[in-house]
């Protein structure tokens, strides 16, 4: 499955939600490759990553989906200006949570989006990274590149 094709489809599905939220949604395509993953699950995972970023973004902010490849692996990253991932982000990728996490702006999250991302990434030997790039939050999922 082409990681770029999955990202393009997920971004297209989220475009209307982004426009309604007045958030700029962009796709940056670097060097893309095929990965060994179910196309529907891969697209669902990316769509969930984008939907979460839109949910945590303010009006007139941007959400960028970036696809890239390096050293035998390919990544899809969602970069936004929402709140930073907390210290429990990796925990939420491994266990479903029933407790509600309240956000500083009054919104809440159950962590189920990160759990879904964790399930899909692990099913296809992927790994998850969370980081900050200046004022932007980055959620990146790496997959082995298909032979």
Beta strands, then each sheet from edge to edge (+ up, - down):
strand 1: 24-29
strand 2: 62-70
strand 3: 73-80
strand 4: 101-102
strand 5: 108-109
strand 6: 127-133
strand 7: 136-144
sheet 1: 1+ 2+ 3- 7+ 6-
sheet 2: 4+ 5-
end
